[in-house]
């Protein structure tokens, strides 16, 4: 199988799992009782991308080919000087992060089948988990800052949905709101950094940023780096934007594992 097709499947399968659990449970109430089916499909939609990512790692990077693999799906935006491709980039760093996200995420999905077995919102929970993995993969595999930012915002939305999963408890709802608001502060800084870089470079893809970024004036570089650092601070729950993280324990235990230990709080470090 061609690496380009494998990359597309890695991205697409968790989204299909989220659509099956979420839309299926919403429009076909009888499906909500088929918990083992929902859990098995949702877990498979994360486990298969892990196998595909491991295959790419073994065939490409263990074969001493250090060249990144870029897959362009379609042109997302083309307005004036701004052209944004919906494209994905696989290099050694992003592939290792993909293995972490899908590997640990798959184990959390598997554990959740038993942990959430008696919860009436089982179908919603797995829809949110699959959507979280899809957004996290966009974050780590995006070939430009716009696709990365899409995943960045999507992860924030999914964390809000998962932390406030038991939303009938006002304490849980308040914790979800707090996490959402605190993350938006960091996200605003990230957005400002994107504006600064586009103004200076005229593009937001990583190849342009890495090759032409050093030619920017020092003040522009300093502001862009500072704002990106603030964005990473919010997502990784560092001082002073850390106060949402203890409250995130309000969600189900697998959510805490997914957000605290496995994927979301590492995304800030990945950005830097």
N, C-alpha and C positions, 0 to 999 in steps of 0.2 A: 504494500500500500504506500502511495506517495506521501511524503511528509506533509505536503500542503493539505491533502484530504484528511490526514490524521489530526492536524491542528484544528480544522473546521469541526470535526467530530468532537474533539475535546471541548470546544466551546459550546457546541449545539446540544449535546446530550443532556447536560444538567437543565438547560432551558426546556427541553422536551419533557423531562421528568417533572419540572415545576408545573408545566401546562397540564400534564396528565393528572397530577394530584390535585391541583387547584381548581382547574376548570371542570375536571371530571367530578370532583366532590361537590362543586357548586351546582352544576346542572343535572347531575345524576345522583340524587341522595342515596340510592341503594349502594353505590360504590363506596360510600363512607364506611360501611360495615365490613368491607373487604380489606381489612387493615394489613393483613400479611401480604396481599397483592400489592397494595400501595407502598408498603415499606420495602418490599423486595425490588420493585421497579425503581423506586427512588434511590436505593443503595446502588443498584446496578448502573444507574445513570451517572454515578460518581466513580464507581470502581472501574468501569470500562475506560474512561478518560485516563485514569491512573496507569492502566496497562498500556494504553497508546503512548502516553508520555514516557513511560519506561522504555518502550520500544524505540522511540525517537532518540532517547538518551543513549541507548545501547548501540544503535546503528549509526548514529551521527557523531556524537561528541566523544564516545569511547573509541570511535574510529579516527580520532585526532583531527576531525574537521571542525575548526573553530569558527567558521563563517556562520553568521546568523541566518535563519530561515525566515523570510518575510512573505506573508500571504495576504494579498489585497483582495477583499471580498467585493466591495463596491465603493464608489465615491459618495461619501455621506453628505458633504457640504461643498459647494463651489460658489462663492460669492466674492466678486472683486479679486483681491489678492489672496483671499483665504480659500485654500482647497484642503479638505480633510477627507482622507480615505479611511474607510472602515477596514483597518488592516491589523494584522497580528504579527508579532515578532518573537521568534524563539531563539534565544541564545542560552549560554550556560546558566546564567543567573535566573532568567525567567523560567527555564525548564526545571531547575531545582525547586523554585517556589511552586511551580505547577505540581510537582511530585508531592510536596508538603501539603498543599491545599487539597488535592484529590485523595492522597493517601490517608492523612489524618481525618479529613472530612468524610471519607468513606467509612472509616472505623466508627466515627461519631454517628453516622447514619445507621450503621448496623446495631450499635448499642441502643439507639433511640427506638428501634422497633419494639424491644422489650420494655424500655423505660416508659414509653408513652402509650403502651398497649391499651390501657384502661381510660385514656383521655378521649372525650368526645371530639376534640379538635385535632385528632390524629392526622387527618388528611391535610388540614391547614398547616400543621407543623412541618410536614415533609415538603409541602409546596414551598414554604418559606426557606427551608434548609437547601433545597435544590436551587432556588433562586439566588440564595446567598453564594453558593459555590459558583454559579454562572457569573455573577457580578465580580466575584473575587478573581476569576480567571480572566475576565476582561481587564481587570486592574493590572494583573501581572504580565499579561501577554500583549496588551495594546501597543501598537507601533508608534503612537503619538500621544501627546498629553491630553487630547480631547477624548480619545477612547479610554485612556487611563482614568480620566476624570469621570466618565460615565460609570465605570466600574466602581470608582471611589464613592460616588454618590449612591449608587445602588447598594453597596455594602452598608452604608449608613442607613438607608431605608430598611434593609432587611434586619439590621440590628435593632432598629426601632420596633419592627413587627415581632421579632423573636423575644426581646426583653419584655415587651408588653403582651406576650402571648395570652396570659391569663388576665385579660383586660378588665374583667368584672371586678377585680381587686384594685381599688383606687391607688394603692401603694405601688402596684406594678405599673399602672398607667403613668403615674408620676415619674417613676424611674425611667420609663421609655421616653417620656417627653424630655427629661433632663439630658439623657444621652443624645437625643436628636438635636437639641438646641446647642449643646456644647460642641458637638461635631460640626455644626454649621459655622461656628466661629472659625475653626481651622479651615473649613472648606472655602470660606470667603477669601482667606489669605491665599490659598492655592489658586483660586480663580484670578485674583489680582496678579499673581506671578505669571500666569498664562498670558494675560493681557500685556504685561511688560515684555515678555519674551517674544510675543508675536509682533509687537511694535518694533522691537530691535532687529528681529531676524526675518520677519515676514512668513514664517512657517513654524509649525509646532511638532514636526516629526523628530524623532530622536537622532536620526542621522544628521539633520541640519543643526540641531542643538549641540551635538557633540563636536561637529567639525567647525561650525562658525561661531559657536558660543564664546570661545576665548577671545574673539575679535571685538566683542562688545566693550563699551567703556566700563571702567571699574565700578562706577556708581550703579549702573544698570545691573551688573552681575551681582553686586552686594544686595540690592533690593530684591531681586528675583530669588536669590538663595535664602535670604531672611524670610520671605513670605512662604517659600516652599517648606522651610523649617517649621514655621508656625503651623502650616497645614499638617505636617507630619506629627507635630506635638499633639494636635487635637485627636487624630486617629489613633495614635499609639498611647494616648492617655498619660502624657508627661506633664510636669509642672509648667504652667498653671492650669492646663486644660485636662486635668486628670480626675476631677471630682465625680464624673459620671460612671467611672469604672466599678467602684464598690456597689453602686446601686444596680449595676447590670446583673448582679446575682439574683435579682427578682425573677428572672426568667427560668425556664426549666434547666436542669443541670447540664444537659448536652449543649445548650446555648452558651453557658458559661465556658465550657471546654472549647467551643468553636471560636468565641470572641476573645476570651482571656488568654488562652494558651496556644491556640493553633494558628489562626490565620489573621484575624482582623487587626489586632494590635501590632502585628509584624509588618503590616502594609506601610506604615509610616517609615520604618527602617528601610523597606524595599524602595520607597520613593527616594530617600536620600542616597 
